[in-house]
């Protein structure tokens, strides 16, 4: 018998999970994810939207298990904009397509685990 958990090196959030509408550098935000996940604490990682669009560079400052869910806090280090945002979005989407072995047309439901 085992215990399932994920190691995540990116924080992918939808609005209802805590994705800020207008993330501000230096601000701390709460997040919620279904399932048991492990995030690096105090290490810069990317924040992406539910459609795998890059949003910001963040640091998870707290993550804990609440039953079968993960709740935590993250701090915005840098917002992505312009060509940088486009390139990082391309990087994540290309990586997901490589992992899944197929092209994705609708990014709203793209999921890997």
N, C-alpha and C positions, 0 to 999 in steps of 0.2 A: 504494500500500500504506500502511496506517495502523496506528496503535497505539491500542487502546481503553483508556480510563480514565474513571473517574467522579469528579466533584466532589461531595463529600458535606458537607452542612451539618447533619447529624444522624448520630449513631453508633448504628446499630441492631444489637444483639447478642443472640444466644442464649447460653445457659449455656456450651455447648461452644466458643463464640467468645470468652469472657471476661466475660460479664455476671455481675457479682458478686451473690451471693445476698442479702447484707446490706451494701450500699455504705455506706461511712463517709466523712464529710466530711474532706477533707485527705489521704485515702489515694490511692495510685497503683496502677493495675491495668493488666495487659497485655491486649491484644486481638489477634485474628486475623480477617481477612476474606479470602475468596477473591476474586480479581480485583484489578485495579490501581485503587486509589482515592486520591484526594487529599482531605485534611482540612485545615481551617485550624488552624494551630499557635498556641497561646496566646490563642485567641479563644473565649469561652464559646459552647457549642452544647449541644443536648439529647442525652441518652442515653435510648433507648427499647428496650424488649424486642422479641423476635421477633414479638410480637403487637401491636406499635405502642402499647404502654402506656408512658406517661412514667415515668421512673425518677429522673433527676437532671439537674442542669446540670453540665457537665463542661468541662475544657479538655484537648484533645489536646496532649500535650507532646512526642510523638515519633511519626512514622509513616514507614515505609520499605517499599520493595518487596523481596520475597524471591521471586525468580522471578516467577510470575504471581499472587502473593499479597501482601497488605498486612499488616504487623505493626506494632504500636505500643504506646504507653502513654498513659493518660489519668488525670486527677486529678479527683476529685469535689469540686465547689465547693459544691453545695447539693442535698439530697435533696428530692424532691417527695412530698407527702403530702396527704391529705384532698381538699378541693375544688380546690386548686391542681393536684394530680395528675390529677383527673378532667377539669378544664378543658383542661389541656395535652394529655392523651390525646385528648380530643375534637378539639382543634385539629389534631393530626397525622393522626388518622383521617379527618377531613373533608377535609383537604388531599389525602390519598392517593386518596380516592374521587373528588374533583374531577379530579385528574390522570388517573385511569383512566376516568372518565366512567361509573361504575357504583357501586352499593351493594355493600359487602362484608359477607358474613355470617360468614365464617370468617377471622379475622385471623391465624391461625397460618401461613398461606402467602401473605399479601399482600406483593407485591413490586413495586417500581417501579425503573426504570432508564432 
